Amino acid sequence: MHIPDGYLSPQTAGGMWALVVPAWYWAGHQLKRTLSARQAPLVAIAAAFTFVIMMFNIPLPGGTTGHAVGGVVIAIVIGPWAAVIAITVALVIQAIFFGDGGILAIGANSFNIGFICPVVGYYAYRFLSGGAATDSPRRWLAAGAGAWLGLNAAALFTAIEFGLQGELFTAGDGSALYSPYGLATAIPAMMVPHMLVVGTIEAVTTSLIYVFMIKTNPGLLDNYANLKSQAVGGYKLRPLITGIVLLLVCTPLGLLATGTAWGEWGTEEIGNEIGYVPEGMEKFARRWEGFLPEYAFPGSQKAVVAEGGDAGSEDKGIAAFEAVVSTEETPVSLEGVAESTPAYLISGVLGLLLVVGVALMTIRVLAGKSRDKEQLD
Amino acid sequence: MTDESSTPDWMTGNGDGGCQCLSAGHTRRESAIQKSVIGMSHAIRNSLFSERVASRPGLLQETDPRVKTAGLLGLLVATSFLRNWYIILAIYGLTLVMASASSISLLFFIKRVWLFVPVFAGIIALPSLFNIFRPGDPLFTIWDFGRELSLGPLSFGTTLAVTHQGLKGAVVLILRVATSVSLAVLWALTTHWADLLKALRVFLVPRIFLLILSMTYRYIFLILGLATDMFTARTSRMVGSSSPREDRRFVASSMATLLGKSHTLSEDVYSAMISRGYTGEPLTIHRFKTATGDWLWLGAIILFGIAATGSDRLLG
């Protein structure tokens, strides 16, 4: 499941970095609260443990062997957020030293295996185990089920990232530039073996580890609960996050609006409005194009028109374009809005995460600088 | 550190003579434990080998780690943007030049890159050559069905052909993967782990993350040692064979034991750190100095990158 470099377009790889940086930041914040100075040795040794158990071969019926990630077990013992950082560190070392997974793809791999797998798995385990006692069968069954769910959620994200390459990134003659299969091939090709074999190994191994720990080291299973009860400080982010999610959900409302915001005209609209396009504007207009032009996927009808259109799809494209972002008083087509909504939402999420990521990095750098200064003083 | 891990040769299959009980007769059943031991011993050998290559005199070894990291990662990003396979091939050629200038045997370098990842990429790309998986202009037809072939709702068309687009896509994918892996291998092989971590500090990677990375790398070897000891203890007490079911239980219980041991270890390390004055704020010392050669190298790489992306845009 480790994605090597070359399979993902730089746009996707960059987008995955933008998704995973806020997750790391949040995980770091949680670690500071629960572990404080203890975080470095605990997380480092958990990461080393993760790295080593990923190398264990597990015998399968039929004579072959498989591997486990152990994300849920680690999350149960040291907490889901410490597990996020520990698995990420193990992935970074695998990528740099052992060529297992790409360097640019560290963002994607950390998001899928390092974030989705332990977080989905751990919360599924919590939900399924309810209030059952630590040593009850319900607990180890829930741990196994959580491991299965976490691993398959990670595989699904990986499959979607692969599938988007085949759908979106092709050369002019239709040949693939990165991973060549579309979503319809990538999702079943990834999910069937993961749901049947890989997920099952993960589930069985997790349950067996859990049962063994009940017998030999039950204290470790309550370790995270104890750490959490000692946690200090913290502030409530829930209202802020709810607000941001609400705003995100509302972004496609913009598609219903007709007309262009004052001063944000494209060269074409300027031409229509004032009769000519100023020379400088014409010259610089095509210098930079975003990787989701017009908030649509590259290659979709809307983007094709935005890029100037090609002969074959021009008429159809213009019709869709007019329906969706009409500058005239034509009625808004609901179909057009429905078609553009996913790309609009993804643009919104990516944009927001990018902004949050940059803001957090800036704060980090500035805070780091002032701290350095204090130390010098 | 010595060159050899403490694992006995007869367990990794490298020994001659002695007890061959693991490989004779019950290979299928015992292979899981043996495979793990071989994998772990390879990991240790690999990293020791990297440190040795990083100590040799050579172009990349003598380049400032920060400048080298920026240059090689820049090339990696440029490679991911390229569309024309000739240009990707040119960057691959550059990695070969850099490898031989850094006293890395070309045969070793090519084998290390091509034996693993691009072969794997080739298997993944193989079905995409054919029109039934990815439509395109036929380059040569393998089989004319004579009629439209369909299986339930799936239609496979009237011919099975290798397409022009499929072939081009596969070549681009394999070359891109090989070039990216080559750049990553060059970076990791020619830089000492400690320098690599310090170089990452320049790229705004938080200090605490680097501290965790460096501790992880150190403790991987300790935990690998614990794991191989557990396996050695088990195999040396084995008479006859065990069932896969029993082996699964053994592997899972080893993982649980290792988790317990790791946790105790982390508590001990924490106490040791606190007693030595650690407050939760890691501090690092920078001792890098750039020389003219570093900037010349970086300048050359930037020029090469710009030339590659520029000609890629022109050639399309």
Interface residues (C-beta under 8 A of the other chain):
Chain A: P4 D5 G6 Y7 L8 S9 P10 A13 G28 S36 A37 R38 Q39 A40 P41 L42 V43 A44 I45 A46 A47 A48 F49 F51 V52 I53 M55 F56 N57 I58 P59 L60 P61 G63 T65 A68 G70 V73 I74 V77 I85 V89 A90 V92 I93 A95 I96 F97 F98 G99 G102 I103 L104 G166 A171 G172 D173 G174 S175 A176 L177 Y178 S179 P180 Y181 T185 V204 T205 L208 I209 F212 M213 T216 N217 L220 N223 M361 R364 V365 G368
Chain B: R28 R29 S31 A32 I33 K35 S36 G39 M40 A43 N46 S47 S50 L73 L76 V77 T79 S80 F81 R83 F116 V117 F120 A121 I124 A125 S128 F133 R134 P135 G136 H164 Q165 G166 K168 G169 A170 V172 L173 R176 V177 A178 T179 S180 V181 A184 V185 W187 A188 W193 L196 L204 P206 R207 I208 F209 L211 I212 L213 M215 T216 Y217 R218 Y219 I220 L222 I223 L224 A227 P244 D247 R248 R249 V251 A252 S253 S254 M255 A256 T257 L258 L259 G260 S262 H263 L265 S266 E267 V269 Y270 M273 I274 Y278 T279 G280 P282 G316
